[in-house]
Amino acid sequence: MNPAFLLLSTILSSQVGPSEMPRPWVEPGFGNIIWVQSPHYGPRPPGTIVDTVVVHHTANNSLEGTTRWFLNPEARVSAHYTIGRDGSIVQHVSTFHRAWHAGVSRDVEGRENVNNFSVGIELVNIGDGTQDWPKEQTEALGYLISHLKRRFPLKYITSHKYIAQPPGRKPDPINFPWATVEGLGLKVVP
């Protein structure tokens, strides 16, 4: 595993409450993670087993913009992580909490309220099907999921498109190269 991702294992997941944007904004760089706590989260139901990763696209081209949106009191949306195009990572919500990324949803097993048992990961991409998925970004996603597998008994990696209800409500992540995550030992449900 990339040594830069050793930093992931040192992140404590106990911080709660909103934080502010770093000033000046600087992308942390490939394999590095910063925490900018979103106020949009809640508790997971008691006894919840986190076993799913949901992949999204941001529908914008900015790690900073996505981080700012997740801090906006009017947004009422968040994800656990956002990965920039260069492999930079921002954590917004502790994985021990429920982020608000999936909305009305149902998974491959028929379970509803996917936010309850999933980790939401946004990937910076404008989401119109014309933008590529850089190697740095997909590698960072793989490293992050590998780290999360040490913490949770993950079984699935899926798209927002697949779980969103009603079907067709969400398209993301458009044209994501699912082959880049097939070797992680999870069932891929795009």
Secondary structure, DSSP 8 states (H G I E B T S, - for coil): --GGGGGGGG--TT--S-----SS-----TT-EEE---S-EEE--TT----EEEEEE-SBS-HHHHHHHHH-TTT----SEEE-TTS-EEE-S-TTEEES-S-SBB-TT--B-GGGGEEEEEE-B--SS-S---HHHHHHHHHHHHHHHHHS---EEEEHHHHBSSTTS---STT--GGGGGGGSSEEE-
